[in-house]
Amino acid sequence: MASFLCQVQTIQRGLGRSAVAAAAYRSGQALTDDRLAMEFDFSNKDGIEHAEIMAPDDAPEAYRDRAALWNAVEAAERRKDAVPAQEVLLALPHELDFEQRRDLVRAFVQEHLVAKGMIADVAMHRPGKEGDQRNFHAHIMVTTRRVDRAGFAGKNRDWNHASFIPQLRASWSEIQNRHLRHHLGPDAPQVSHLSLAARGVDRAPTVHLGPAATALERKDIASERGELNRDVRARNDKARDLRRDYQATADRIAKTAPEIEVAVPKLVVEAEQVLGKMVTQRTAWAAEREALSAPKIPSAGRVERDLTAEAATAKARAKAHLLQTEERVKKTGSRRLELVAWVRNPARMIWAKHAELNAIGRARKAYRRAEMGLQVRQDWVRSPKGQAFVAARRQPDLEAAADIVRQRRTLERRIKRMDNRTLLASRSISARRRAQELGQRDLRVTTRPPDETRFFRDIGRPAREALQRFPTPVQEQALERLRRGQGRSIGHAII
């Protein structure tokens, strides 16, 4: 079955990454980074299925060369924390052959990246020899600056918009499904960019392993993410078994429950009451979801700055004191030379000069001490122990945020399931109202439905069977009367 993956990550210079090195690895080539004066040779890398550069028509022809392109990208950036490239990682459907996958990637890149003025470096990879043989995927490195005939211009700000990546994911889902249907027919497997909760699927999501964890798992070495996924799958299996047992119990109850004749108006009123309770519950869940507020998680940099803030403040104060002392000594020394009493008393002049030098010396010593204290604190924060302390400081907020996310997903799944049940209930009530409009007085239903879904299913079935005894034009006339309000007003709101 086709799987969905569309992830975006940044190539950040501040993290020691090079766009040239990344392009060399993904394309399986040897490229030299002119900025770093380093060669990155990955020409022996296996698994490269296809690599090409896609650019707007007005892009310089020189940028069709991978080395020239990414060296020009790096040269256009001046900041030490620059982001020269974005990377889009796509999972490709293994149900398609190579040419079909390539056409799919080209269509997506051309329509949603190149058409926006970006240059895309596409690298399609085959599955690893020891990995999942369905793991066809593509790495797409994209420039972050607009390009024209003169070269790179200003930054493309599309990536900064909060809606851009969700739209990109939705577009990849749509175009992938379109190609799957085109090549495999109307019954082709389909993918969705929506979360399990948004689709109403009652299953906890797993996390993406990534290359490091995948390599460990292939060697039968348990990874943290692998253990997490195994726990999630175990919980999902247990929940599925519980739902299956509940469904089997509900089926047994439904089979043994006796059937009775109930007047249609009474069924309509009862159904309206049940539907009202369902809507109330759905509203309460929605309010609970909106009330959930995840704590603001401090970044690692924020925690590091907090840990060094006191030392940084002490350094700033010591520096300010040193500057004030030097300025005071300079001013008082100038005024002293203008006083005759000081000029005629050399001993007093020498004593004053010594006092000034001592004051400056003490201020400089205090500044060096504060500077050293800040440096020691910064070195400790960057050390393994310091990083562990930073992680421990952030962990409570991370856990609280993760708990909020889990609660929100649970509520979203409940709301989606309730929406489906409400739709079923509305259709069931509509069928009973039409049956009543056509003169059906009683319906034979079970006495003890175990839940709302079974209730509407059990009483909707005899209503539909009753409607089938009437010709379609007659049913349409009854529905039209209900819509015009000639039937009971309660039916107008439902239908």
C-alpha positions in Angstrom: 0.0 0.0 0.0 1.3 3.5 -0.9 2.6 5.5 2.0 2.7 9.3 2.5 5.8 11.2 3.5 6.5 14.9 2.8 9.0 16.4 5.2 10.8 19.7 4.9 14.1 20.5 6.6 16.6 23.4 6.3 20.2 23.3 5.3 21.6 25.7 7.9 25.1 27.1 7.8 25.0 27.9 11.5 24.8 24.1 12.2 28.0 23.5 10.1 26.1 22.3 7.1 27.0 23.0 3.4 24.6 23.0 0.5 27.4 21.7 -1.7 28.1 18.8 0.6 24.4 18.0 0.8 24.0 18.1 -3.0 27.0 15.8 -3.4 25.7 13.2 -1.0 22.2 13.2 -2.5 23.3 13.0 -6.1 26.2 10.6 -5.5 28.8 12.9 -7.1 32.1 14.5 -6.2 31.7 18.3 -5.6 34.1 20.9 -4.3 32.8 23.6 -2.0 34.7 26.8 -3.0 33.7 28.6 0.3 35.2 25.9 2.5 37.9 24.8 -0.1 36.9 21.2 0.6 35.9 18.3 -1.8 33.0 16.1 -0.9 33.2 12.8 -2.9 30.2 10.5 -2.8 30.7 9.0 -6.2 30.8 5.5 -4.7 27.4 5.9 -3.0 24.9 3.2 -4.1 21.2 3.6 -4.5 21.0 6.7 -6.7 18.2 6.0 -9.2 18.1 9.4 -10.9 19.3 13.0 -10.4 18.6 16.2 -12.3 18.3 19.9 -11.9 15.0 21.6 -12.7 15.1 25.4 -13.0 12.8 28.3 -14.3 13.3 29.2 -18.0 15.0 32.5 -17.2 17.6 31.0 -14.8 21.2 31.3 -16.0 22.3 28.2 -18.0 25.3 27.8 -15.8 23.0 26.8 -12.9 22.2 23.6 -14.8 25.5 22.4 -13.5 25.3 21.1 -9.9 28.7 22.4 -8.7 28.2 25.8 -10.2 24.6 26.0 -8.8 25.3 25.3 -5.2 28.6 27.2 -5.1 26.7 30.2 -6.4 24.0 29.6 -3.7 26.7 29.6 -1.0 28.4 32.7 -2.4 25.1 34.6 -2.4 24.8 34.2 1.4 26.8 36.4 3.7 25.4 35.6 7.2 27.0 33.0 9.3 23.5 31.6 10.2 22.3 31.7 6.6 19.9 29.1 5.2 21.1 28.5 1.6 18.7 25.7 0.8 15.5 23.9 1.9 15.1 20.1 1.4 11.9 18.3 0.7 11.9 14.5 1.4 9.2 12.5 -0.4 8.2 8.9 -0.1 7.5 7.5 -3.6 4.8 4.9 -4.3 6.5 1.5 -4.9 3.5 0.4 -6.9 4.8 2.6 -9.8 7.8 1.8 -12.0 10.8 4.1 -12.4 9.5 6.2 -15.2 6.1 6.7 -13.6 7.8 7.7 -10.3 10.1 10.1 -12.2 7.1 11.7 -14.0 5.3 12.1 -10.7 8.3 13.9 -9.0 8.8 16.1 -12.1 5.1 17.1 -12.1 5.2 18.0 -8.4 8.4 19.9 -8.6 7.5 21.8 -11.7 4.1 22.9 -10.5 4.8 23.7 -6.8 8.5 24.7 -6.7 10.0 25.7 -10.0 6.8 27.6 -11.0 7.4 29.8 -7.9 10.9 30.8 -9.1 13.0 28.2 -7.2 15.7 25.9 -8.6 15.2 22.3 -7.5 18.0 19.6 -7.4 16.1 16.3 -7.6 17.7 13.0 -6.4 15.6 9.8 -6.5 16.9 6.9 -4.4 16.2 3.2 -4.4 15.6 1.2 -1.3 18.7 0.0 0.6 19.8 -3.6 0.2 19.0 -4.5 3.8 16.0 -2.2 4.3 12.4 -2.1 3.3 12.3 -2.8 -0.5 9.3 -0.5 -0.8 11.3 2.5 0.4 11.7 4.5 -2.9 12.1 8.1 -2.0 13.3 11.5 -3.4 15.4 14.3 -2.0 14.6 17.7 -3.4 17.0 20.5 -2.5 15.5 23.9 -3.3 17.1 27.3 -3.4 15.8 29.9 -1.0 16.5 32.9 -3.2 14.6 34.1 -6.3 16.5 33.6 -9.5 16.5 35.6 -12.7 18.8 36.0 -15.7 21.3 38.0 -13.6 21.5 35.3 -10.9 20.2 35.1 -7.4 18.2 38.0 -6.0 16.2 38.4 -2.8 15.0 35.7 -0.5 11.8 33.8 -1.5 9.6 34.4 1.5 7.1 31.6 0.7 8.9 29.3 3.1 8.2 31.7 5.9 4.5 31.5 5.6 2.8 29.2 8.1 0.5 27.8 5.4 3.1 27.0 2.8 4.3 23.6 4.1 0.8 22.4 4.8 -0.2 23.4 1.3 2.8 21.7 -0.1 1.9 18.5 1.8 -1.7 18.6 0.6 -0.5 19.2 -3.0 1.9 16.2 -2.8 -1.0 14.0 -1.6 -3.3 15.2 -4.3 -0.9 14.8 -7.2 0.3 11.4 -6.0 -3.3 10.1 -5.8 -3.9 11.4 -9.3 -0.9 9.6 -10.7 -1.8 6.4 -8.8 -5.3 6.4 -10.3 -4.0 7.2 -13.8 -1.6 4.3 -13.8 -3.3 1.7 -11.6 -7.0 2.5 -12.2 -9.9 3.7 -10.0 -9.1 1.1 -7.3 -5.5 2.3 -6.9 -4.3 2.8 -3.3 -4.6 6.4 -2.1 -2.7 8.4 0.4 -3.6 11.3 2.7 -1.6 14.2 4.2 -4.1 14.4 7.1 -3.2 13.1 10.5 -4.9 10.0 11.8 -6.9 12.2 14.2 -8.1 14.4 11.4 -9.3 11.4 9.5 -11.1 10.0 12.5 -8.8 6.9 12.6 -8.7 5.5 16.2 -5.1 4.7 16.1 -2.1 6.3 17.7 0.6 7.5 15.2 4.1 6.1 15.2 7.2 8.3 14.7 9.5 8.5 11.7 12.6 6.4 12.5 15.1 8.4 10.4 18.4 7.1 9.0 20.3 6.7 12.3 17.5 4.7 14.1 16.8 2.7 11.0 20.5 1.6 10.8 20.5 0.5 14.4 17.2 -1.5 13.9 18.6 -3.3 10.9 21.4 -4.6 13.1 18.9 -5.8 15.7 19.9 -3.0 18.0 17.0 -1.3 19.8 16.8 2.4 19.2 14.8 4.9 21.3 12.4 5.6 18.4 12.1 2.0 17.6 11.1 1.2 21.2 8.6 4.0 21.1 7.0 2.7 17.9 6.8 -0.9 19.3 5.0 0.5 22.4 2.6 2.4 20.1 1.9 -0.6 18.0 1.3 -2.8 21.1 -1.2 -0.2 22.4 -2.9 0.0 19.0 -3.2 -3.8 18.8 -4.7 -3.9 22.3 -7.2 -1.1 21.4 -8.1 -2.9 18.2 -8.8 -6.2 20.1 -10.9 -4.3 22.6 -13.0 -2.8 19.8 -13.3 -6.1 18.1 -14.5 -7.7 21.4 -17.0 -4.9 22.0 -18.3 -5.2 18.4 -18.8 -9.0 18.9 -20.6 -8.4 22.2 -22.8 -5.8 20.6 -23.6 -8.2 17.7 -24.6 -10.9 20.2 -26.9 -8.5 22.1 -28.5 -7.4 18.9 -29.2 -10.9 17.7 -30.8 -12.0 21.0 -32.8 -8.8 21.6 -36.5 -9.2 20.8 -38.1 -7.0 18.1 -41.2 -4.9 18.8 -43.6 -2.6 16.8 -43.0 1.0 17.6 -44.9 4.0 16.2 -42.9 6.1 13.8 -43.5 9.4 15.5 -42.2 8.0 18.8 -39.1 6.7 17.0 -38.6 10.2 15.5 -38.8 11.9 18.9 -36.5 9.3 20.5 -34.0 9.7 17.6 -34.1 13.5 17.9 -33.3 13.2 21.6 -30.4 10.9 21.0 -29.1 13.1 18.2 -29.3 16.1 20.5 -27.2 14.4 23.1 -24.6 13.5 20.4 -24.4 17.1 19.3 -24.1 18.3 22.9 -21.3 15.8 23.5 -19.6 16.9 20.2 -19.8 20.5 21.3 -18.3 19.7 24.7 -15.4 17.9 23.1 -14.8 20.8 20.7 -14.8 23.3 23.6 -12.4 21.0 25.5 -10.1 20.8 22.5 -10.0 24.6 22.1 -9.3 25.0 25.8 -6.2 22.9 25.6 -3.1 25.2 25.7 0.3 23.7 25.3 3.0 25.3 27.5 5.6 27.5 25.7 8.7 25.3 25.3 11.9 27.2 25.8 14.5 26.5 23.1 17.8 25.1 24.1 19.4 28.5 23.2 17.0 30.2 25.6 17.8 27.9 28.4 21.6 28.3 27.7 21.1 32.1 27.8 19.2 31.9 31.1 22.0 29.8 32.6 24.7 32.3 31.6 22.5 35.5 32.1 23.8 36.3 35.6 27.5 35.9 34.5 26.8 38.0 31.4 25.2 40.7 33.5 28.2 40.7 35.8 30.5 41.1 32.9 28.5 44.0 31.5 28.5 45.7 34.8 32.2 45.2 35.2 32.9 46.6 31.8 30.7 49.6 32.4 32.5 50.2 35.7 35.9 50.0 34.0 34.8 52.5 31.3 33.4 54.8 34.0 36.7 54.6 36.0 38.8 55.3 33.0 36.6 58.3 32.0 36.7 59.6 35.6 40.5 59.3 35.8 40.8 61.1 32.5 38.6 64.0 33.5 40.0 64.5 37.0 43.6 64.3 35.6 42.9 67.1 33.1 41.3 69.3 35.8 44.2 68.6 38.2 46.8 69.9 35.8 45.0 73.3 35.8 45.3 73.7 39.6 48.4 75.5 40.8 48.3 73.8 44.2 48.7 70.4 42.6 51.4 71.5 40.2 53.5 72.9 43.1 53.2 69.6 45.1 54.8 66.8 43.1 54.4 64.3 46.0 50.7 64.9 46.0 50.6 64.5 42.2 52.4 61.2 42.4 50.1 59.9 45.2 47.0 60.9 43.1 48.4 59.2 40.0 49.0 56.0 42.0 45.4 56.1 43.3 44.1 56.4 39.8 46.2 53.6 38.5 45.1 51.4 41.3 41.5 52.2 40.7 41.9 51.3 37.0 43.8 48.2 37.9 41.0 47.0 40.2 38.4 47.7 37.6 40.3 45.8 34.9 40.9 42.9 37.3 37.1 42.8 38.1 36.3 42.9 34.4 38.7 40.0 33.6 37.3 38.0 36.5 33.7 38.5 35.2 34.8 37.7 31.7 36.5 34.5 32.8 33.4 33.6 34.9 31.2 34.0 31.8 33.5 32.0 29.7 33.6 29.2 32.3 29.8 29.1 32.5 29.5 29.1 28.6 32.1 26.2 28.3 30.2 24.2 30.9 26.9 24.8 29.1 28.4 23.5 25.9 29.9 20.4 27.6 28.1 17.1 27.7 27.1 17.6 31.3 25.8 21.1 30.5 23.8 19.9 27.5 22.3 17.1 29.7 21.3 19.8 32.2 19.7 21.9 29.5 17.8 18.9 28.2 16.6 18.0 31.7 15.5 21.7 32.2 13.4 21.5 29.0 12.0 18.0 29.6 9.0 18.8 31.8 7.7 21.3 29.3 8.3 18.9 26.4 6.4 16.2 28.3 3.6 18.5 29.1 3.3 19.7 25.5 3.4 16.1 24.3 0.6 15.2 26.7 -1.5 18.2 25.3 -0.9 17.0 21.8 -2.0 13.5 22.7 -5.2 14.8 24.4 -5.9 17.0 21.4 -5.5 14.1 19.0 -7.8 12.0 21.1 -10.4 14.7 21.1 -10.1 15.2 17.3 -10.6 11.5 16.7 -13.7 11.5 19.0 -15.1 14.6 17.2 -14.5 13.0 13.8 -16.2 9.8 14.8 -19.1 11.8 16.3 -19.4 13.7 13.0 -19.7 10.4 11.2 -22.3 9.2 13.7 -24.2 12.4 13.4 -24.4 12.1 9.6 -25.7 8.5 10.0 -28.2 9.7 12.5 -29.4 12.5 10.2 -29.9 10.1 7.3 -31.7 7.7 9.6 -34.1 10.4 10.9 -34.6 11.5 7.3 -35.6 8.0 6.3 -38.1 7.7 9.1 -39.6 11.2 8.4 -40.2 10.2 4.8 -41.7 6.9 5.8 -44.0 8.7 8.1 -44.9 11.2 5.4 -45.8 8.3 3.1 -48.2 6.8 5.7 -45.9 4.3 7.5 -47.3 4.1 11.0 -45.1 1.5 12.7 -41.6 0.1 12.4 -40.3 -3.2 13.8 -37.1 -2.5 15.7 -34.9 -4.2 18.4 -35.6 -3.3 22.0 -32.1 -2.8 23.4 -29.5 -1.2 21.0 -26.1 -1.2 22.8 -25.0 2.2 21.5 -26.0 5.2 19.4 -24.5 3.9 16.2 -26.3 0.6 16.5 -29.5 2.5 17.5 -29.6 4.5 14.4 -28.5 1.6 12.2 -31.1 -0.7 13.6 -34.0 1.7 13.3 -32.8 3.2 10.0 -32.8 -0.2 8.3 -36.6 -0.9 8.7 -37.3 2.7 7.6 -35.3 2.2 4.4 -37.0 -1.1 3.8 -40.4 0.6 4.2 -39.4 3.3 1.7 -38.4 0.7 -0.9 -42.0 -0.3 -1.2 -42.8 3.0 -2.7 -41.9 4.2 -6.2 -39.0 6.6 -6.5 -41.2 9.5 -7.7 -43.4 9.1 -4.7 -40.4 9.2 -2.3 -39.2 12.4 -4.0 -42.6 14.0 -3.6 -42.6 13.2 0.1 -39.1 14.6 0.5 -40.1 17.8 -1.3 -43.2 18.2 0.9 -40.9 17.9 4.0 -38.5 20.4 2.6 -41.3 22.9 1.9 -42.5 22.5 5.5 -45.7 20.7 4.5 -44.6 17.8 6.7 -43.9 18.3 10.4 -41.5 21.2 11.0 -39.1 18.9 12.8 -38.3 17.2 9.5 -37.4 20.5 7.8 -34.4 21.1 10.1 -33.1 17.5 9.6 -33.5 17.3 5.9 
